[in-house]
Amino acid sequence: MTKTGRERKRHRMLRQRLDKLPLPTRGELRLLRKAVRHDWPIPTEKRPGLLRDVLHVMVNSHPRQSLAAVKVLIEMDSANLRNAR
């Protein structure tokens, strides 16, 4: 499936917008990991944005920040497994 010029332009604009957003700090990622671990209520409408931010940090940040993002993802996966039981 090939992308049209319009789709490529839209993708490039979204990417530029994401690059301008402030990335969560390691402390914020640590707090998010704690929130997931202790089942603090996270609003359903905010979850996709949080996941997008964590993935963006994992791919585009300093290794220490990327590691903190990976830990959040692991904790999220563990919470999903706990809730599935």
PyMOL commands that set and color helices and strands:
alter all, ss='L'
color gray80, all
select helices_A, chain A and resi 5-20+26-37+44-60+63-84
alter helices_A, ss='H'
color red, helices_A
deselect
rebuild
show_as cartoon
